């Protein structure tokens, strides 16, 4: 999977309708205006009221095509909004009528993710959106954020516009890192990795409090990404190694071919006939 940023609202309290509507409003702002065309992999969107069709309900109504189902859902949603309902109220109406189901159901854990590939400017926008959300939507709650790439210097906790290192996550990472070093893993011998381990040890010992969020991420210039091409599906699946900070993206096609070759090889070893392995077709020994 391509390089991703993950966030989560810490705690188990329910999100209110007003908070859900504000989340949606801020997410829309980061997908419009000056931000409409800057996303090159996925775009930031945190919608705790995100929904999908209740396919069984639609099938019982005799409507099975995606176009017909989503057309009916969108028509119903738009009608409810025209009647003066907020987004949250409109979606809840659709859920009550069993027209749709919520992606996150009735859970008490709210989270999200955004693939950004090598676009560190997009990673910065994710952070800025979450900082704003922490001030305007959840000022008394904590939002954890981690980055599979190089933008964040460490996993962080955001609260009311400020941020601090996520010490629990850092201590867990250090256990894994120390094990890799002891086992002599090749990647655990790289200078950049050893520097990160040393940095994490300092953070774990000092446990810094909330500070300006800029303390915990590397500098990014948006103009460096104005001509960044959009990622294709194969590039997203190929993964990312931190191009903005001195590394380079993997060759997408080569990585895809390696993945397919590895899968075919594993199936052959398991006794499957290579000639019977075709895309979209059940394989048989």
MOQUI-V221843 format. One record per pair of residues at least 24 apart in sequence whose C-alpha atoms are under 6 Angstrom apart, sorted by the first residue. I is the first residue (numbers start at 1). J is the second residue. Records with the same first field share a line. If there is no record, write none. Layout:
I = J  J
This chain:
1 = 237  239
2 = 117  236  237  239  240
3 = 115  117  148  239  240
4 = 114  115  148
5 = 113  114  146  147
6 = 113  145  146
7 = 111  112  144  145
8 = 110  111  143  144
9 = 110  143
10 = 142  143
12 = 108  109
14 = 108
17 = 88
19 = 137
21 = 88
40 = 230  231
41 = 116  231
42 = 115
44 = 114
50 = 102  103
51 = 101  102  103
52 = 100  101
53 = 100
54 = 99  100  101
117 = 240
118 = 242  243
121 = 222
131 = 161
134 = 159  160  161
135 = 160  161
149 = 242
150 = 242
151 = 217  218
152 = 217
153 = 216  217
162 = 210  211  212  213
163 = 210  211  213
164 = 209  210
167 = 204
